[in-house]
Amino acid sequence: MSHQQRILPDAESSPAAVAGETPPAYRPAPSDDDGARPVSAGASPASEASADAVSTAVATGAATGPARDQAEEKSGKKRRLQYPPAPEPLAVPVIDNHAHLDFRDGEISVSVQQALDAARAVGVVGALCVGYDVASSEFSVNAAAEHPALKAAVALHPNDAPVLAAQGDYETAFAQITELARHDQVVAIGETGLDFYRTGEEGIAAQRRSFEDHIALAVERGLAMQIHDRQAHAEVVEVLNAAPMLPSSVVFHCFSGDADLARICNANGWYMSFAGTVTFKNARALREALVVADPQLILVETDTPFLTPHPYRGQPNAPYLIPQTMRLMAQVRDTGLDSMCQQVMFNTTQAYGSWT
């Protein structure tokens, strides 16, 4: 895996976003003077990362984290690395239910504060910063401690569980997640779940064990739980139904099921968080699920820096692009945008508690 500089929590601020223009913090810098180093078109992301990460770590003591692949996952085509323009602001605020603010993407580095400022300028007043390993979970906790607009979620990603188990490191890593879950800034355990897209049959047992452990941890700590479910709908539901007890809030992050899974979520009171994927032209089944979903169980997210909404699919994603997804969601459900935002905001606070 290639690595790039983690986006550091800091006290910097950026100018407000203007609809139709890329927020200033997300524009490529004309030079290296401001510390935002563009990724060279012909350079290896890994080689760029190693130099940037080392210099950053020496200067600030910060950890280093992953960079999003520079090519599309399925087609292998090179992605556009420019951030999209800001959409029209929302009149009623919402919160980004799932963002990875430690990832590096695009041509520049953006601080947590800059990301939050650009988001707030379009009506996105907070975000849940989500962990997927020990380092990213630590990042999320620290970022949330510094930024009141953030809350944190901590977990081991299902694709990592089989690797950690094979190395004999799973117990140690999960113990670290358990300790991180004690922090006041943590409102959810996640992302956890099952992923049969990247992990083969040989890793299913380890994934399932990890999922069960995370469910138990969420129950023990009285926290919500965010589920990563990729090509494993039936199995995820099976694990949830078999659990002795479930968290008070179960959230399907980046909901990817059809209307049938939406009905199952409705029946069980499980939240469905819709990402930019719902705007994709080939996402008819997902939009059908959105129509069926109980309005009190709908959330919205970016999964920053992934899943950028249409028409910017493949470009870097950021919380300031939530309005693009919200407008499509309101259109699909044939409801007013303000009403949709009000409902989603209410649902978010019901799932996780107050954001203040």
Disulfide bonds with the S-S distance in Angstrom:
none
